[in-house]
Amino acid sequence: MNNDSFSKKFHSISGITITPFKPNTKEVDWAAVRENVNFLIESGVDVIVPCGNTSEFYALTIEEAKEEIKQVVHCAAGRATVVAGIGYSVETAIEMGRYAKEVGADSIMIHMPVHPYITDEGALAYFKKIIQSVDLPAVIYFKDPHISDQVLIELAQLERLVAVKYAINDLARFALTIQSVPNDKKVAWICGTAEKWAPFFFSAGAVGFTSGLVNVFPQKSLELMEALQEQNQEQIWSLWKDIIPFEDLRAKYNNGNNVVVIKEAMEYIGLQGGVTREPVSKLNDRDRQELELLLHEWGLSPQVTNG
C-alpha cells in the first residue's frame, strides 16, 4: 500500500489507548493493556494509538513505551491500524520509531517536542529528521500554538507524511493551513482535540478525530463519526451535546483531568483503567460525583457492563 492510500485510514477515529497501572506498585498491567485493545477493536475502533498523551506517554520509561507498542501490535494482530507514539530527543524518537517498525507497527505518531526553547526552524528540523529516518508512514502531533503552521506546509512535501493530528483550537488557522497544502499531497487532517471540537474541525476540512472517550463508551464516539461523515447535522449536534459534559470534565484544571476521568470512568463501569502515575492525581470527590452522574445518565454502570 502506498502512502497516499494509507492516509485514507485516518478518515476515522484514532483511538488513544490508556496505560493501566497497578494500584500498589504502579507497574504497567500488561494483561489489562491487551484486554483494553481487544475491547477497542471488538467495539469497531480501527485505528489504535498506543503511547499518546492520554496513554501517559511522558510517565513511561523508554523501555515501557517500547513494550506498550509491541504489546498493542501483537494484540491487534492485523485487525486494526497501529500508530505508535514516539518522541523525546531526536535520536530517542528515531530509536523508538525503528523499534515500532521492527515489531510490526503500521505507522508512527511524532509527539510535539516538549522543550522550553523551540523555534519554527528547530521544530521543522526535528520532525523532518525523524520522518526521514524511520521507514514508516508518519503522523505529526501538532499542538504548540507558538510554532508556525508553515512547518506543516513544508513537511507536507515529504512522501512519508500521511496525516497531521492538529490540536490547536483555532479553526481559521486550521482551515488556512489545509488550503495552503496542495490536494495532491494526500495528507489526512485530524482533529486532535477529540469529540468536543470534531464538528468544528470537520467544517474546516478535517476527516477524522482523536478520542479518549472510546476507552469508555466507543459506541458514542462511533455514532458521532458516522454522523459527521454523513453530514447529518441533527444527529451531530445531538451527540455533541450529550458528550460535552464529559469532555468538559476532562478539560478542567488546564486539561489536568484528561487522563484520570477516562481511567476512573473505566474502573467504575468494570473495565481495566488502572490508576495514574505522577504527576496525574486522582479525581477529587466533587469531580468524581459529577463523573458518576454522567455515566449513569449514559446508562453505564458496573451492572450493565458485567451483565
N, C-alpha and C positions, 0 to 999 in steps of 0.2 A: 504494500500500500504506500503510495506517495504521500508527501506531507500535505498536499492540497486536499486529498481525500481525508487524511487524518484529522484535519481541522474541523471537519463536519461532525466528528464525535462530540465536540463541545457545544453543539446545538442541543443542550441537555442540562441536567442538574449535575454539578460537580459536588459530590457528597464528601465533606471533610470529616474524616474519622476522628473519634476521640481516642485518647490513650488511657485505658483504665489502669489506675494504680491501686495496689493492695492497701487496705486501711491501716495496717500496723507498720509495715515496712516501707510502703510507698514504692515498692518494686513494681515493674510492669507486669500485669497479669496477662500473659500471652494467650492463655486459653480464652480469656474474655475478648481479647483482640480478635481472635478468629471467629468467635461467636457473633461479635458485632458486625464483622464484614459479611458473614453469611446472612445476617438479618437484613443488611442494606441491599445486598444483591437479590435475595429472595423477595424483597419488597419492590424491586423494579428499578433500583438505582444502578445506572450503567457506567458511571464514571466515579471512581473511588480515589480519594486523595489522602494518603497517609502522610504524616509529618507536615500538616498545615498548622496555622496558628491555633485553630480550635483543637488540634492534636497536642497542644502544649509543646510545640517544637523546641522552643528555647529552654524548656525544662529537661530536655532529653540529652544524654551524652551522645557523642557521635556514634558509638557502638550501638546504643539503644535505638537511635534513629535508623541505622542500617538494618538492624534486626526487625524493626517495625516494617520497613519497606519489604524485606524478604518474607516476613510472615503474611503480609497482606497479599503479595503477589502469589504466593503458594496457595493461600486460601481462595483467592479469586479464581485461580486455575483457568484463566481464559474467559470466564463468564462476564467480566467487566473490564473496562479500560482502567489501568492503574497508573496514576500520575504521582510520582514520588517527589515530595517536597525536599529541596536541598537548599543549603545556604552557608552562612558563616563566612570565613575567608574565601578568597577565590580558589585557592588550592584545595581547601576542605570541600567546597562545593563541587569541584571537579571530581575529587575522590569519591564523594557520595554519589554523584551522577553516574560515574563509570561503574560503581558498585550496583546501582539500580539497574543499569543495562545488563550487567553480569547475571543478576538474579532474575531477570525477566520482566522488569517494569516496562510499560509501553511508552512512557513519556516522563519528563521531569518538569517540576514547577520550581522556578528560581525565586526564592524569597527576596524581598526588597532588603538591601543591606541595612543592618542596624549599626549605624556608625555616626558619631557626633559631627564628623567633618566630611560631608558628602557634597559633591558638585555634579552638575549635569555631565560634564566630561568624565568624571570618575564613575558615575553610575553607568554611563554608556560603555565604558571600558570593562567594567565589572560584568555586566550582562553579556557583552559580546564575547569576551574570552571564555566564559563558561559555555555559552551556546556553541561556540566553535570547537570546544574541547570535548564535548560529550556527544556521542553519536546517537542521539535520540531526539524526537520531536520535543520542542521546548515551549513552556508556558512561562510568561513573566507575571509575577505578582507585583502590581504597581500600586503603591499606597502612600507615597510621600508627596504631599501637595507642593512641596518646595522644589521638586525636580520637574523640569520642563517636559511636556509631552513630546517635544522634539526628539527626545531619547527614543521613544517608542516608534516614531515615524522613521527614524534611521534604522532601528533594529528590524523593522518590518521588511527591510530589504534582504535579510538573511533567510535562506530557504528553510532552515530548521525551526524558525519561529512560527508556531501554528496557532497560538492563542495568547490573549492578554487578559489576565484577571485584574480588572480595573476597580480599585477600591477607594476612589476619591469621589465623594458625593457632590460633584459639580457637573450637572447634566449638560450645560452649554459647552464646557471644556471637553467633556467626553465626546459629544457629537462632532465638534470641530476636529478633534483628533481622528475619529473614524473617517471623516470626509477628506482628511489630508493623506490618507493611506490608499493608494490605488486598489481597486477591487481585485485586480489580478494577483495580489499578494496573498489572498485567501486566509487572512488572519481572523480567527473567531474571537469576537469581543464578548467578554463575560462580565456580568455584574458581580463584582467581588464583595458586595455588602448585603448579600442574601435576600430573603423574600421581601423584606420591608421596602427595599429600593428597586426590586426587579421590574415592576411595571413601568417605572420612570426610565430606567436604563433601556428597556426594550423599545420604548417610544423613541429613543435616541439612537438605536441601532444594535443593541445587544442581542445575542442569540442564545444565551444561557445564563444561569446564575449559580453561585455557590450556596451551599446550605449546611448548617449545623443541625437545623431542625429535623432533617431526615433521620438523624440518630434516634429521635424520639417518636416522630409522627410522620413517616415518609409519605403516607397517602396524601396528607395535606399539601406537602410540597409538590408532589407529582401532579396533583389536581391543578395547582397554580401554573405549573409548567405547561400543561395541556391547554389551559385557558389562554395563556399568553400566545402559544403557537397558533391557536385557532382565532385569536383576537376577539375572544368572547368577553366584551367589556363588562357586562353584568356579572359574570362569573369571576372575572379577575378581581373586581373591587369588593365582591362579597367575601372571597377568600382572603384578600389582603386585609380587610377589616377584622377578620377573625384571627389572623396571625399577628397583627400589630402589637397587642398587649404582651405577647410572649417575647417578641423581638425587642420591644421597648425595655422589658425587664433585663434582657441580656445586655442592653446598651447602657445601663446605669453605671455610674462611677467611671465615666470615660471608657466604657466597654469593659470595665473590670469584672462584670458578671458574665461575660461572653461564654466562657467555658463552663463555669460552675453551674449555671442554670441548666445547661444541657445534661451535665453529669448527674445532678441531683434529680432532674426530671426522669432520667433513665432509671436510676435506682428506685425512685418512687413507684414507677409502673412495672418494676420487676425485670428490667434489663440490666446489662453489665456496664454501668457507668464508672464505678470505682470512685476513688477520691482524687482530689487535685494535689499538685505539688506546689510548694512555694515558688513564686510569690502570689499564686492564686489561693484565696482563702474560701472558707465555707460561706454559704449564704447566711445572712443574718435572719433572725426569726421573722421579721416583717416581710422580707422578700420571699422567704420560704412559704409563708402562708399564702402570699399572692400567687406563687407558682402552683401550689397545690390546688388552689381555687380554679386557676386557668385549666389545669389538667382535668379536673372534674367536669368543667364546662365542655371540654372536648370529649368527654366520655372515657377518659383514660384513668385507670386505677389498677392496682395490683390484681384485683379480682378479674377485671376484664382481660388484662394481658395474659394471666396464667390460666384463664378458664377456657 
